[in-house]
Amino acid sequence: MNADYRHMRMTNYQWVEEYSSRLGKEAFWKLLNERYKWLMKQPRGWIYNLELSKLLNSDIIRDLFIKTVCLFISEGNGDYQFSPDFTTIKRI
């Protein structure tokens, strides 16, 4: 069966408060800042397969990862794209 993570994409901003409460505000914003820095370092043509990542080893971690990348893209970083099933990210 092929993975499909579309249900984890960002559809509103409610998740920010949920994860901020769950992790603590300071830890959440630190994670978000680190994720943004990591994404900005990626070269054009870079592809990241979520299914192969050993770091995304639970649905909660994967959900937060996908939502933070969606937020990053929505803030003007349109050279990053998810595949239609949200299993890969690429920088074009």
Backbone hydrogen bonds, N-H to C=O, Kabsch-Sander energy under -0.5 kcal/mol:
donor,donor_aa,acceptor,acceptor_aa,energy
5,Y,85,D,-3.1
8,M,5,Y,-2.2
9,R,6,R,-1.7
11,T,9,R,-0.5
16,V,13,Y,-1.3
17,E,13,Y,-0.7
18,E,14,Q,-1.9
19,Y,15,W,-2.9
20,S,16,V,-2.2
21,S,17,E,-2.3
22,R,18,E,-2.1
23,L,19,Y,-2.9
24,G,20,S,-1.7
28,F,24,G,-2.6
29,W,25,K,-2.5
30,K,26,E,-2.0
31,L,27,A,-2.4
32,L,28,F,-2.5
33,N,29,W,-2.3
34,E,30,K,-2.5
35,R,31,L,-2.5
36,Y,32,L,-2.3
37,K,33,N,-2.3
38,W,34,E,-2.5
39,L,35,R,-2.5
40,M,36,Y,-2.5
41,K,37,K,-1.2
42,Q,39,L,-1.5
45,G,91,R,-3.4
46,W,43,P,-1.9
48,Y,89,I,-3.0
50,L,48,Y,-0.7
50,L,87,T,-2.7
51,E,87,T,-0.7
52,L,49,N,-0.7
53,S,49,N,-0.6
53,S,50,L,-0.7
57,N,55,L,-1.3
62,R,58,S,-2.5
63,D,59,D,-2.8
64,L,60,I,-2.4
65,F,61,I,-2.2
66,I,62,R,-2.8
67,K,63,D,-2.5
68,T,64,L,-2.5
69,V,65,F,-2.2
70,C,66,I,-2.5
71,L,67,K,-2.4
72,F,68,T,-2.3
73,I,69,V,-2.6
74,S,70,C,-2.6
75,E,71,L,-1.2
75,E,72,F,-0.5
76,G,73,I,-1.2
77,N,72,F,-0.8
77,N,73,I,-0.9
78,G,76,G,-0.7
80,Y,77,N,-1.5
81,Q,90,K,-2.7
83,S,88,T,-2.3
86,F,83,S,-2.1
89,I,48,Y,-2.2
90,K,81,Q,-2.6
91,R,46,W,-2.2
92,I,79,D,-3.1
92,I,90,K,-0.6
